[in-house]
Amino acid sequence: MIPGRDSLKTKKTLTVGSSKYAYYSLKEAAKQIGDISRLPFSLKVLLENLLRFEDDRSVTIDDIKAFADWLGKGKSTREIAYRPARVLMQDFTGVPAVVDLAAMRDAMKTLGEDPEKINPLAPVDLVIDHSVMVDYFGGENAFKKNVDREYERNGERYKFLKWGQGAFDNFRVVPPGTGICHQVNLEYLAQTVWTADVKGETFAYPDTLVGTDSHTTMVNGLSVLGWGVGGIEAEAAMLGQPVSMLIPEVIGFKLTGKLPEGATATDLVLVIVEMLRKKGVVGKFVEFYGPGLDHLALEDQATIANMAPEYGATCGFFPVDDETLRYLKATGRDDDRVALVEAYAKEQGMWREKDTPDPVFTDTLELELSSVVPSLAGPKRPQDRIALDRAPQGFAESLNTEYGKIDEAGTRFPVKGEDFDLGHGDVTIAAITSCTNTSNPSVLIAAGLVARNARAKGLAVKPWVKTSLAPGSQVVTDYLDAAGLSDDLDSLGFNLVGYGCTTCIGNSGPLPEPISNAVQENDLAVASVLSGNRNFEGRISQDVRANYLASPPLVVAYAIAGSMNVNLTTDSLGKDADGNDVYLKDIWPSNKEIADVVREHVTAQMFASRYADVFKGDEKWQAIDAGDGQTYQWPASTYVANPPYFDGMTKEPKAVEPIDGARVLALFGDSITTDHISPAGSIKEDGPAGEFLKSHQVPVAEFNSYGSRRGNHDVMMRGTFANIRIKNQMLPGTEGGVTKYNGEEMPIYDAAMKYKKDGAPLVVFAGDQYGTGSSRDWAAKGTILLGVRAVVAGSFERIHRSNLIGMGVLPLQFKEGESWAALGLTGDEEIDIPNIDKIEPRSNVTMTVKFANGDVKNIEVLVRIDTADELDYYRHGGILHYVIRNLAA
């Protein structure tokens, strides 16, 4: 943190107890720029950031004054430079970021500069949480076996990360088996108000961050402003580059009333996702306000904030109030820190007062909490909410429209070697997983109580259901044990399988072989029910087509029911020992019962104990010999490799070349996700990535996942556009990463390499919402490595658009009413985009389409480079090149 010029003389001193803190006063700023008391709380955080970093270059007085102007319009066209206090990473996205840092050190050395200039300037925490897979389940040794397997698979990656921990300043690693990065952040790392010692003074300022996982937003529930960025942007933030952004629109979401009996925070967030997706909040902040906040625990707020990517917002922010202080105390934060949070928030006008006027928002919407009903979302999008009583009907509609199997509804197919059969809609995966819900004791205790009551009634999980419990932190195990609920969950097969992001990221592990064979042989549309935040097609398991998000207690209930065709609100789940029907209402705990267990068994001591030595790791981590040295000695590895981004790099950027004679690599429809572009799950044996691994003597059983191999560009570029469910409309009726090269059908990677040999640049066309989903930098890195110079889409999701620019790929957007389909493209065309060396932010360029029959069409498209900083990054060939050249200069 470097104090700025402070032209407005806003620097003041805050005394809290016996401590004094320097801070930049919003009240003092208001005396000169105008009343800002009704500015949304999230924008007050941004404004303070600009006051602190004002330098008359990246941050000017006019940038600061623009916040007062925002109040009059509820929006702004002002571009600002925002510098978060810290960076959070998980290992899937963190490994390639550290690979890039290591490669940047090599590039600096090649340019004749000091490689140690490449060092994080902002604190970075990397939590290894995305690599555990559910290979073993339903037994008391499942956790140990999965951890052992995790280290076997990922030893090379973990050695590399441990080297990074020693080689880079300001870089800490939370070892495997600790928890999910967002929950570790919420329970331990985040402070709400951050402090730093600079030149003998202790400065206090809002805790802010960017993270390399889109669900970084979970910490917004603790009044910490943060959101997900691509690894590329995170690296730039680490290296002192500001996050360039427009002052955002802020949508106010008013909550009134309280949740009714039987409704959970998960049900609430699924309603909110549905409402905000309909509203349209992409690229906007959402801020929650209203009297309903008085009836939501902070853990519930964090659940809502977590799913900001699912409702499309940059963040989902909650202001500081008494509940913030309660949570900080309950999770073992230092008393002095809690006192500072209260004093600072009140002094800065960042404290939620119940009897003051609401903030001014760009637009608002409202929800009465008592209207929330038990719900699921699926079968493939988080915003497709279905009320629980309509779930069978919803699946039947999908069986007809999505899978074309309605004629086989109710048909059962034998499973070889087993004494049960399978049908469409059977639940083959029931997973209590993901940061969204495993941060929330109320829904986890509810799941344990459902299991206890079901066990008492003699109910059991269906034999075809793969069950798992993957909490977000070790504290969860402590309070489930303390409440005696672990035994009840274990009895239904919900044994601990690991502490990390499992099923939600595609690490669900294989289905038992007889079940997998039956699914494939009979082309069954089976289902998963998970307490996660992502259910995109092809993500959870290659065997499972329909995926539903639900609360942890509903996950347990569906494991017992075993099918999406069962109506949990009216159908029997089974019979008790006396032969009586047992219904969901018979085993569902009351809200009071859940709250009583939480109050009694979730203690501050549990958090203090678990986080006392959080960076130490287990014996396996401590035994890793990572070596030392300021540059990395790259091994022959299929996990970690030196990427080619900086090959031939010069100290000065070359002029951007026009796109001339480009060929079409793919024609995609709407809602192409980053999962479609760069899958994180299993690697197909017969695809380009699988063939590459086999050529390097990697047995199929050791393929691991795309997510685990993000440190190796050879694997990842072969996996680009390789999702098994992606549909390239150049080949209607096909699924998977295929395209045409001179009329011949082949994998996209193979065609791209042939075009590269021909010297032909490539263009990808797509519909609306291109790049939705997780912040996945490989979706942009793989795109550029395949030779794609531009992506032309109906619209872009924020993170992916930024990442494309960060890798030197030009994002172009069709004007209203225009599309590749309206142009009549088939993929056989050639594309020219001249004069791109002269583009400006949000300018127009003319794209020339040359059809195979000789026809030519010119169409004007919008350049989706939105800011001057983004234009600089693009002209340098990417943000990392820009940083290296600046540091070298």
NORSUL-V164842 format. One record per pair of residues at least 24 apart in sequence whose ideal C-beta (glycine too) atoms are under 8 Angstrom apart, sorted by the first residue. I is the first residue (numbers start at 0). J is the second residue. Records with the same first field share a line. If there is no record, write none. Layout:
# NORSUL-V164842
I = J + J
This chain:
# NORSUL-V164842
0 = 51 + 84 + 195 + 197 + 202 + 204
1 = 52 + 197
2 = 51 + 197 + 202
3 = 50 + 51 + 52 + 53 + 54 + 58
4 = 53 + 54 + 55
5 = 50 + 53
6 = 53 + 55 + 60
7 = 31 + 32 + 50 + 53 + 60 + 63
9 = 50
13 = 203 + 342 + 343 + 346
15 = 335 + 338 + 339 + 342 + 343
16 = 335 + 338
18 = 201 + 335 + 339
19 = 201
20 = 194 + 201 + 202 + 203 + 339 + 343
21 = 200 + 201 + 202 + 203
22 = 202 + 203 + 204 + 343 + 346 + 347
23 = 47 + 50 + 51 + 204
24 = 346 + 347
25 = 50 + 347 + 348
26 = 346 + 347 + 348
28 = 63
32 = 63 + 64 + 66 + 67
33 = 67 + 70
34 = 67 + 70
35 = 66 + 67 + 70 + 348
36 = 348
37 = 70 + 356 + 357 + 358 + 359
38 = 66 + 69 + 70 + 358 + 359
39 = 249 + 251 + 284 + 286 + 316 + 358 + 359 + 360
40 = 222 + 286 + 316 + 318 + 319 + 349 + 351 + 358
41 = 224 + 249 + 284 + 286 + 314 + 316
42 = 66 + 69 + 246 + 247 + 249 + 284
43 = 347 + 348 + 349
44 = 205 + 207 + 224 + 349
45 = 79 + 81 + 224 + 246
47 = 204 + 205 + 347
48 = 81 + 82 + 204 + 205 + 207
49 = 79 + 80 + 81
51 = 202 + 204
52 = 80 + 82 + 241
57 = 241
65 = 246
66 = 246
69 = 246
70 = 359
73 = 248 + 249 + 359 + 360 + 361 + 362
74 = 246 + 248 + 361
75 = 245 + 246
76 = 245
77 = 245 + 246
78 = 243 + 244 + 245 + 865 + 866 + 867 + 868
79 = 243 + 244 + 245 + 246
80 = 241 + 242 + 243 + 868
81 = 241 + 242 + 243 + 244
82 = 121 + 236 + 241 + 242
83 = 121 + 207 + 208 + 209 + 225 + 236 + 242
84 = 121 + 122 + 193 + 195 + 204 + 205 + 206 + 207 + 208
85 = 121 + 122 + 123 + 124 + 193 + 206 + 207 + 208
86 = 119 + 121 + 122 + 123 + 124 + 208 + 209 + 210 + 211 + 233 + 236 + 237
87 = 123 + 124 + 125 + 126 + 180 + 184 + 188 + 208 + 209 + 210 + 211 + 212 + 215 + 225
88 = 123 + 124 + 125 + 126 + 180 + 210 + 211 + 212 + 230 + 233
89 = 125 + 126 + 127 + 128 + 129 + 179 + 180 + 210 + 211 + 212 + 500
90 = 125 + 126 + 127 + 128 + 129 + 130 + 156 + 160
91 = 129 + 130 + 212 + 504 + 679 + 706 + 707 + 709
92 = 211 + 212 + 229 + 230 + 233 + 709 + 774 + 775 + 776
93 = 125 + 127 + 160 + 211 + 230
94 = 156 + 159 + 160 + 639 + 709 + 710
95 = 230 + 709 + 710 + 715 + 776 + 777 + 780
96 = 211 + 230 + 233 + 234 + 776
97 = 125 + 159 + 160 + 163 + 167 + 710
98 = 159 + 639 + 640 + 641 + 642 + 710
99 = 230 + 231 + 234 + 642 + 644 + 879
100 = 163 + 167 + 234 + 237
101 = 163 + 166 + 630 + 631 + 641
102 = 641 + 642 + 644 + 645
103 = 645 + 879 + 882 + 883
104 = 629 + 630 + 631
105 = 630 + 631 + 641 + 645
106 = 645 + 648 + 883
107 = 883 + 886 + 887
108 = 630
109 = 645 + 648
110 = 648 + 650 + 883 + 887
112 = 886 + 887
114 = 629 + 630
115 = 629
116 = 886 + 887
117 = 238 + 883 + 886
118 = 167 + 168 + 169 + 238
119 = 167 + 168 + 169 + 170 + 237 + 238
120 = 169 + 237 + 238 + 239
121 = 169 + 236 + 237 + 239
122 = 169 + 171
123 = 167 + 169 + 170 + 171 + 237
124 = 171 + 172 + 173 + 180 + 183 + 184 + 188
125 = 160 + 163 + 170 + 171 + 172 + 173 + 180
126 = 172 + 173 + 177 + 178 + 179 + 180 + 183 + 184
127 = 157 + 160 + 172 + 173 + 174 + 175 + 177 + 499
128 = 173 + 175 + 177 + 178 + 179 + 180 + 183 + 498 + 499 + 500
129 = 499 + 500 + 504 + 506 + 706 + 707
130 = 156 + 175 + 499 + 506 + 706 + 707
131 = 175 + 176 + 469 + 496 + 497 + 498 + 499 + 501 + 506
132 = 501 + 506 + 507 + 508 + 704
133 = 430 + 465 + 467 + 469 + 496 + 497 + 501 + 502 + 506 + 507 + 508
134 = 508 + 509
135 = 496 + 508
136 = 465 + 466 + 467 + 492 + 494 + 496 + 508
137 = 465 + 466 + 492 + 494
138 = 494
139 = 489 + 494
141 = 467 + 494 + 495 + 496
142 = 494 + 495 + 496 + 497
145 = 496 + 497
146 = 175 + 176 + 497 + 617 + 619
149 = 175 + 497
150 = 175 + 619
152 = 701 + 703 + 707
153 = 638 + 703 + 707
154 = 623
155 = 634 + 636 + 638 + 639
156 = 638 + 639 + 707 + 710
157 = 620 + 623
158 = 623 + 624 + 625 + 626
159 = 625 + 631 + 638 + 639 + 710
161 = 620 + 623 + 625
162 = 625 + 626 + 627 + 628 + 631
164 = 625
165 = 625 + 627
166 = 627 + 628 + 629 + 631
169 = 237
171 = 614
172 = 614
173 = 613 + 614
174 = 614 + 615 + 616 + 617 + 620
175 = 499 + 616 + 617 + 619 + 620
176 = 497 + 498 + 499 + 616 + 617
177 = 472 + 473 + 498 + 613 + 616
178 = 470 + 471 + 472 + 473 + 498 + 499
179 = 433 + 434 + 437 + 438 + 471 + 472 + 498 + 499 + 500
180 = 210 + 212 + 434
181 = 210 + 212 + 214 + 215 + 217 + 218 + 305 + 434 + 438 + 471
182 = 217 + 434 + 437 + 438 + 471 + 472
183 = 471 + 472 + 613
184 = 208 + 210 + 215 + 217 + 218
185 = 217 + 218 + 220 + 221 + 301 + 330 + 438
186 = 330 + 438 + 472 + 474 + 606 + 610
187 = 330 + 606 + 610 + 613
189 = 218 + 221 + 223
190 = 223 + 332 + 336 + 340
191 = 221 + 222 + 223 + 319 + 323 + 327 + 340 + 344
192 = 336 + 339 + 340 + 343 + 344
194 = 339
203 = 339 + 343
205 = 349
209 = 233 + 236 + 242
210 = 774
211 = 774 + 776
212 = 773 + 774
213 = 308 + 772 + 773 + 774 + 798
214 = 305 + 306 + 307 + 308 + 434 + 435 + 532
216 = 304 + 305 + 306 + 307 + 308 + 312 + 313 + 314 + 315
217 = 301 + 302 + 304 + 305 + 434 + 435 + 438
218 = 301 + 304
219 = 301 + 304 + 307 + 314 + 315 + 316 + 317
220 = 297 + 298 + 299 + 300 + 301 + 302 + 303 + 304 + 305 + 317
221 = 297 + 301 + 317 + 323 + 326 + 327
222 = 316 + 317 + 318 + 319 + 323 + 344 + 349
224 = 314 + 316
225 = 314
226 = 307 + 313 + 314
227 = 308 + 773 + 774 + 798
228 = 774 + 798 + 801
229 = 774 + 775 + 776 + 779 + 798 + 799 + 801 + 802 + 805
230 = 774 + 776
231 = 776 + 779 + 780 + 801 + 802 + 805 + 806 + 877 + 878 + 879
232 = 801 + 802 + 805 + 878
234 = 878 + 879 + 882
235 = 805 + 878 + 879 + 881 + 882
238 = 882 + 886
240 = 878 + 881 + 882
241 = 868
243 = 866 + 867 + 868 + 869
244 = 866
245 = 865 + 866
247 = 282 + 283 + 284 + 313
248 = 282 + 283 + 284 + 361 + 362
249 = 283 + 284 + 285 + 286 + 358 + 360 + 361
250 = 275 + 278 + 280 + 283 + 284 + 285 + 286 + 312 + 360 + 361 + 362 + 363 + 364
251 = 285 + 286 + 287 + 288 + 357 + 358 + 360 + 361 + 362 + 363 + 364
252 = 285 + 286 + 287 + 288 + 315 + 363 + 364 + 365 + 366
253 = 287 + 288 + 289 + 291 + 357 + 363 + 364 + 365 + 366
254 = 287 + 288 + 289 + 290 + 291 + 292 + 295 + 365 + 366 + 368
255 = 289 + 290 + 291 + 365 + 366 + 367 + 368
256 = 290 + 291 + 294 + 367 + 368 + 369 + 370
257 = 291 + 294 + 368 + 369
258 = 294 + 368 + 369 + 371 + 590
259 = 368 + 369 + 371 + 372
260 = 589 + 590
261 = 373 + 587 + 590
262 = 371 + 372 + 373
263 = 373 + 441 + 442 + 445 + 550 + 552
264 = 295 + 298 + 299 + 302 + 303 + 436 + 439 + 441 + 442 + 550
265 = 302 + 435 + 436 + 442 + 530 + 548 + 549 + 550 + 551 + 553
266 = 371 + 372 + 373 + 374 + 550
267 = 299 + 302 + 303 + 368 + 371
268 = 302 + 303 + 305 + 306 + 435
269 = 374 + 375 + 376 + 381 + 384 + 548
270 = 366 + 370 + 371 + 374 + 384
271 = 303 + 306 + 310 + 366
272 = 306 + 309 + 310 + 376 + 381 + 382 + 384
273 = 376 + 382 + 383 + 384
274 = 310 + 364 + 366
275 = 310 + 311 + 312 + 364
276 = 309 + 310 + 311 + 382
277 = 382
278 = 362 + 364
279 = 311
280 = 310 + 311 + 312
281 = 311 + 312 + 768 + 794 + 796 + 797
282 = 313 + 797
283 = 312 + 313 + 361
284 = 312 + 313 + 314 + 316
285 = 310 + 312 + 314 + 315 + 316
286 = 315 + 316 + 317 + 318 + 358 + 360
287 = 315 + 316 + 317
288 = 318 + 351 + 357 + 358
289 = 357 + 365
290 = 353
291 = 366 + 367 + 368
292 = 317 + 320 + 322 + 351
293 = 353
294 = 368
295 = 322
296 = 322 + 326 + 439 + 441
297 = 322 + 323 + 325 + 326
298 = 326 + 438 + 439 + 440 + 441
299 = 439 + 441
301 = 438 + 439
302 = 435 + 436 + 438 + 439 + 442
305 = 434 + 435 + 438 + 532
306 = 381 + 435 + 532
308 = 532 + 772 + 773 + 774
309 = 381 + 382 + 532 + 533
310 = 382
311 = 771 + 796
313 = 797
318 = 349 + 350 + 351
319 = 344 + 349 + 350 + 351
320 = 350 + 351
328 = 603
329 = 601 + 603 + 606
330 = 603 + 606
331 = 603 + 604 + 606 + 607 + 610
373 = 550 + 553 + 568
374 = 549
375 = 528 + 547 + 548 + 549 + 553
376 = 534 + 547 + 548 + 549
377 = 526 + 534 + 545 + 546 + 547 + 548
378 = 526 + 534 + 536 + 544 + 545 + 546 + 547
379 = 534 + 535 + 536 + 545 + 546
380 = 534 + 535 + 670
381 = 532 + 533 + 534 + 548
385 = 547
387 = 553 + 567 + 568
388 = 566 + 568 + 569
390 = 547 + 563 + 566 + 567
391 = 563 + 564 + 565 + 566
394 = 424 + 526 + 545 + 563 + 564
395 = 564
397 = 524 + 545
398 = 423 + 424 + 524
401 = 524 + 544 + 545
402 = 524 + 544 + 545
404 = 522 + 524
408 = 564
409 = 564
412 = 517 + 520 + 521 + 523
413 = 517
414 = 463 + 513 + 514 + 516 + 517
415 = 513 + 516 + 517
416 = 513
417 = 462 + 463 + 513 + 514
419 = 461 + 462 + 463
421 = 463 + 514 + 517 + 518 + 521 + 523 + 525
422 = 523 + 562 + 564
423 = 523 + 524 + 525
424 = 524 + 525 + 526 + 545 + 562 + 563 + 564
425 = 461 + 463 + 523 + 525 + 526 + 561 + 562 + 563
426 = 461 + 463 + 464 + 525 + 526 + 527 + 528 + 557 + 558 + 560 + 561 + 562 + 563
427 = 463 + 464 + 465 + 510 + 514 + 518 + 525 + 526 + 527 + 540 + 542 + 543
428 = 464 + 465 + 467 + 502 + 507 + 510 + 526 + 527 + 528 + 529 + 539 + 540 + 543
429 = 460 + 464 + 465 + 466 + 467 + 527 + 528 + 529 + 554 + 555 + 557 + 558
430 = 465 + 466 + 467 + 469 + 501 + 502 + 503 + 507 + 527 + 528 + 529 + 530 + 531 + 554
431 = 467 + 468 + 469 + 470 + 493 + 529 + 530 + 551 + 554 + 555
432 = 467 + 468 + 469 + 500 + 501 + 502 + 503 + 529 + 530 + 531
433 = 469 + 471 + 500 + 502 + 503 + 529 + 530 + 531 + 532 + 533
434 = 471 + 500 + 532
435 = 530 + 531 + 532
436 = 530 + 531 + 550 + 551
437 = 469 + 470 + 471 + 472 + 475 + 530 + 551
438 = 471 + 472
440 = 475 + 478 + 597 + 601
441 = 593 + 594 + 597
442 = 530 + 550 + 551 + 552
443 = 470 + 475 + 479 + 551
444 = 478 + 479 + 482 + 484 + 593 + 596 + 597 + 600
445 = 550 + 551 + 552 + 588 + 593
446 = 488 + 493 + 530 + 550 + 551 + 552 + 554 + 555
447 = 479 + 482 + 484 + 485 + 487 + 488
448 = 484 + 552 + 588 + 592 + 593 + 596
449 = 552 + 555 + 556 + 586 + 587 + 588
450 = 484 + 487 + 488 + 490 + 491 + 493 + 555
451 = 484 + 487
452 = 585 + 586 + 587 + 588
453 = 491 + 555 + 559 + 572 + 581 + 586
454 = 487 + 490 + 491
456 = 573 + 575 + 576 + 581 + 585 + 586
457 = 573 + 574 + 575 + 576
458 = 559 + 572 + 573 + 575 + 581 + 586
459 = 491 + 559 + 573
460 = 491 + 492 + 558 + 559 + 561
461 = 558 + 559 + 560 + 561 + 562
463 = 514 + 561
464 = 492 + 558 + 561
465 = 507 + 508 + 510 + 511 + 514
466 = 491 + 492 + 493 + 494 + 558
467 = 493 + 494 + 496 + 501 + 502 + 507
468 = 493 + 494 + 495 + 496
469 = 495 + 496 + 497 + 498 + 499 + 500 + 501 + 502
470 = 495 + 498
471 = 498
472 = 498 + 609
473 = 498 + 609
474 = 601 + 605 + 606 + 609
477 = 605 + 608 + 609
478 = 597 + 600 + 601 + 602 + 605
481 = 600 + 602 + 605
482 = 596 + 599 + 600
484 = 596
488 = 555
491 = 555 + 558 + 559
492 = 558
493 = 555 + 558
502 = 527 + 529 + 531 + 539
503 = 529 + 531 + 532 + 533 + 539
504 = 533 + 538 + 679 + 680 + 706
505 = 538 + 539 + 540 + 678 + 679 + 680 + 681 + 704 + 706
506 = 680 + 704 + 706
507 = 539 + 540 + 543
510 = 540 + 542 + 543
514 = 542
515 = 542
518 = 542 + 543
526 = 562 + 563
528 = 553 + 554 + 557 + 558 + 563
529 = 554
530 = 554
533 = 674 + 772 + 773
535 = 672 + 674 + 675 + 772
536 = 724
537 = 674 + 675 + 678 + 680 + 722 + 723 + 724 + 725
538 = 674 + 678 + 679 + 680
539 = 680
540 = 680
541 = 680 + 681 + 723
552 = 587 + 588
556 = 583 + 586
636 = 711
637 = 692 + 695 + 697 + 708 + 711 + 713 + 714
638 = 707 + 708 + 710 + 711
639 = 710 + 711
640 = 710 + 711 + 712 + 713
642 = 712 + 780
643 = 712 + 784
644 = 780 + 877 + 879 + 880
645 = 879 + 880 + 883
648 = 880 + 883
650 = 884 + 887 + 888
651 = 884
652 = 874 + 875 + 876 + 880 + 884
654 = 836
655 = 835 + 836 + 873 + 874
656 = 836
657 = 831 + 832 + 833 + 834 + 835 + 836
658 = 760 + 762 + 788 + 789 + 809 + 830 + 831 + 832 + 833 + 835
659 = 760 + 831 + 833
660 = 759 + 760 + 829 + 830 + 831
661 = 759 + 760 + 761 + 762 + 788 + 789 + 829 + 830 + 831 + 832
662 = 754 + 759 + 760 + 761 + 762 + 829 + 830
663 = 729 + 761 + 762 + 763 + 764 + 824 + 826 + 827 + 828 + 830
664 = 720 + 738 + 747 + 750 + 751 + 754 + 761 + 762 + 763 + 785 + 787
665 = 720 + 727 + 729 + 738 + 747 + 763 + 764 + 765 + 826
666 = 727 + 728 + 729 + 764 + 765 + 819 + 824 + 825 + 826
667 = 725 + 726 + 727 + 728 + 763 + 764 + 765 + 766 + 769
668 = 726 + 728 + 765 + 766
669 = 765 + 766 + 767 + 768 + 793
670 = 766 + 767 + 768 + 771
671 = 725 + 765 + 766 + 768 + 769 + 770 + 771
672 = 770 + 771 + 772
673 = 770 + 771 + 772 + 773 + 774 + 775 + 778 + 799
674 = 722 + 772 + 773 + 775
675 = 720 + 722 + 724 + 725
676 = 719 + 720 + 722 + 725 + 770 + 775 + 778 + 781 + 782 + 799
677 = 705 + 715 + 718 + 719 + 775 + 777 + 778 + 781
678 = 705 + 718 + 721 + 722 + 723
679 = 704 + 705 + 706 + 773 + 775
680 = 704 + 705 + 706
681 = 705
682 = 708 + 714 + 718
683 = 721 + 723
686 = 717 + 718 + 721 + 735 + 736 + 746
687 = 717 + 718 + 721 + 746 + 748 + 749
688 = 714 + 715 + 717 + 718 + 721
690 = 717
691 = 717
705 = 777
709 = 777
712 = 780 + 784
715 = 777 + 780 + 781
716 = 748 + 780 + 781 + 784 + 785
717 = 748
718 = 777 + 781
719 = 747 + 748 + 777 + 778 + 781 + 782 + 784 + 785
720 = 747 + 781 + 785
721 = 746 + 747 + 748
728 = 826
729 = 825 + 826
738 = 826
739 = 826 + 827
742 = 827
747 = 785
748 = 785
751 = 785 + 786 + 787
754 = 786
755 = 785 + 786
759 = 786
760 = 786 + 787 + 788
761 = 785 + 786 + 787 + 788
762 = 787 + 788 + 789 + 790 + 791 + 830 + 832
763 = 787 + 789 + 790 + 791
764 = 790 + 791 + 792 + 819 + 824
765 = 790 + 791 + 792 + 793 + 819
766 = 792 + 793 + 818 + 819
767 = 792 + 793 + 794
768 = 793 + 794 + 795 + 796
769 = 793 + 794 + 795 + 796 + 799
770 = 795 + 796 + 798 + 799 + 800 + 802 + 803
771 = 796 + 799
772 = 796
774 = 798 + 802
775 = 799 + 802
776 = 802 + 805 + 806
778 = 802
779 = 803 + 805 + 806 + 808
780 = 806
782 = 806 + 808
783 = 807 + 808 + 877
788 = 832
789 = 830 + 832
791 = 819 + 846 + 860
793 = 818
795 = 863
800 = 863
801 = 869
804 = 864 + 869 + 872 + 873 + 878
805 = 872 + 877 + 878 + 879
806 = 877
807 = 872 + 873 + 875 + 876 + 877 + 880
809 = 835 + 862 + 864 + 873
810 = 862 + 863 + 864
811 = 844 + 846 + 860 + 861 + 862 + 863
812 = 860 + 861 + 863
813 = 858 + 860 + 861
814 = 859 + 860 + 861
817 = 858
822 = 848 + 856 + 858
823 = 850
824 = 848
825 = 851
827 = 851
838 = 862 + 864 + 870
839 = 870
840 = 864 + 865 + 866 + 867 + 869 + 870
841 = 865
